[in-house]
Amino acid sequence: MKLTIEGRALSSLTVGRSSRAAYVDVGFNDFGLAGSSIRGAMRSAISWAISNGLVQGYNSCGEIEPQRIELAHKDMTGKGLRCDVCEVFGYPNHEGLIRVGAAEIADNRKWVLTRVSIDDRTLKAREGFLFKQEVLPPLTGFKFEVELPSSMDCGLVRLVLLSVYYLRLWRIGMGGMVDLRLSSAQGIPCEAELQDGLKQLGDWLWQ
């Protein structure tokens, strides 16, 4: 099974790294918009939606640190529950069920923005802490693919679709907002059952 997702940046978008260039402090990742970054954002988005009661019928441990994941899973197992999010997206020593490819970026030209660091405690600008950041500009288009095993049950396929839906309300990289739409879905065996979800993802959310 394969989903092809089109996206566009709604804000300046950075998947950051420390820069080797002298003119910028935070450069764009050498691998571009990597599949691992997209998958991590999908995971965070659906975990947030489940934790806030926006999505029913699934469980998430809500953790990202390996030892805390292990403890949370033991607690869930003791209650007869499974972590659906970790089963789909993976966790340490478990690859997960889906594969997300690196995004093809329509126009890979970057902007360099000068920004100011914000103090997390006071939410005010930190004096003397300006930095330059390499970004994709708003409205930059991109496309990526999500591969799902043919044996994946319909409930978990729906969870993947929901993760794409809620990523449109979440963020990717260093706080970037994106819009996404499903351009094609190949080999979905439970297409009739998932018709509403597929239809909702067929259009941009933010026009």
N, C-alpha and C positions, 0 to 999 in steps of 0.2 A: 504494500500500500504506500502511496506517496501523495503528500500534500505540497502544492506549490503556492507559496505565499508572496504576494507583492507588498512592499512597504514604502513609506515615505516619511522622512523626518518632519516633525512638526516644530521642532526647536533645533538649535545647534546640537550636534550629536558627536560625542567622543567616547570611544572605547580606549581608555588611556593607558599609557606606559610612560616611564621616565624617558625623556628625549635625549638622543645623542647629538641633536642639532643645537648649536649655540643660541639660535634666535628664539627658541621655544622651550618652555619648562615642562609642559605636559603634551607629548606628541600622541598622534593617533597610532594605535596598535599596528605593528608591522604586518600582521596577518589580516588587516582590514577588519570587517565586521565578522568575526569568527563564529563558527557554528556553536562552539562551547559558550560564547558570550550570549548568543541568542537563546540557547537552551536554558542557561542559568536564569535569564530574565523571564522566560516562560514559566519556569519552576517557581520563581519568587512571586510572579503575578498570580498564579493559581493558588499558591499557599496562602497569600494575602486574602484572596476571595473566599477560600474555605474558612479561614480563621475568623473572618468578619461576617460569616453567615450568608454570603452572597451566593454560594454554591452549596447545595445540599446533596447528601448521599455519598460523600467521599471523606476520607480522612487524610490529614497531613500532620506529620510530627512537628512541623514549623521550625525545624532546626537546620543549621548549615555547618556547624562545627562537628567534626567526626565523632568525638567522644559523646557529645550531647545527643547526636543522632542515635548512637548505639543505645544509650540509656533510655531515650524516648521510645525506641522500637521495642525494647524489653518491656517497658511499661504498657505499651499498646498490645503486645502479644499476650501479656497477662490478663488483659481485658477482652481478649478474643478479637482484637482489631488488627488491621494491617495498614501500613502507610501507603496509600495509593499513589501519592505524589512521588515518593522515593522509588516505588516499583517501576513507574513510568520513566522518571528522569534520572534515576540512579543515585548512588551514594558511595562512599569509599568501599572499594573491593566489590562493588556491584555496578555493572555498566548501565543498567536500565534497559528499557525496551526500545526507545526511539533513537534515531540518528538525525542530527540537524546539520545541514551543510553550510559552509561559509556563504555569506551573501555576495551576490554579484551587484556591484554598485554602479548605477547608471553613469554618474559623473563623479570621478574620484578626486576632483580638485578640492583642496582644503582651504578653509579660512583660518587665520590666526587672530584670536580674540585676546584682548587684555582684560583680565578679571581680578577681583579682589577676594581674598580669603575671608570667610565668615567664621566668627567665633561661635562654636556650637552651643556654648553656655549662655551667651548674651544675645545671640543672633544679630550681632552688629559686625560691621567691617573691622578687620584687624589692621591697625595702622601700619603702613610700611610693608604689607604682604600682597603686593601685586604680582600676578604671574601671567604668562602667555600660554594659551591653550590652542592646540590644533584641532579643528572641528570640521565635520561635514555641515554645510549650510542648510537651513530649513528648506523643505520641499525636495531635497535630494532623494531620488528614487533608488530602491534596491529590491532584490528578489532572492529568496532562499527556498530550499526544499526540506521537508520533514519526511523521513522514511519510517514506516511502522511495520512490524512483523505481520505476516498474513494471518497468524494465529491469534492476534490480539483481539480480546473480546470487545464488544460494542461499548460497554461501559467505560473502558479505558480509552477507546478511540474518542469518545465524547469528552473525556477529561483533557485530552490533547487539544481538541477544538476549543474547549473553554479556556485553556491556557493562552491560546492565540487571541481569543476574544478579550480576555482581561489584560493582556499585555498592552492593549490599546488604551487602558486606563492606568497603566503602571509606568515604568521607565526602563531604559536600557542604557548600559554604559554609565557615564557620569551624569545621571539625571536627565538624559535625553528622552523626549516624548516622541512616539511614533504612531502612525496610523497603519493599519494592516487590512488586507482583504485576501480572501481565498480565490486564486485564479483557476485552480484545477484540483480535483481530488480523484486519484486513480486507484481502482481496485478496492474501494470501500465496500465490504460485504453487507453491511447493515445500513446502506444508504437511505432506505425508506425510513428506518427508525431515527436516523440522524438528520432528516431532511430540514427540520426547522433550524438546527444549528448551522448546517451548511449554507442555508439561505441567508441567515443573519451575517455570516462571514463573507458573503459574496459582494458586499458593498462596503465602501469606506464608511467609517463611523463619523469622522470629522471632515465635513465638506468645506 
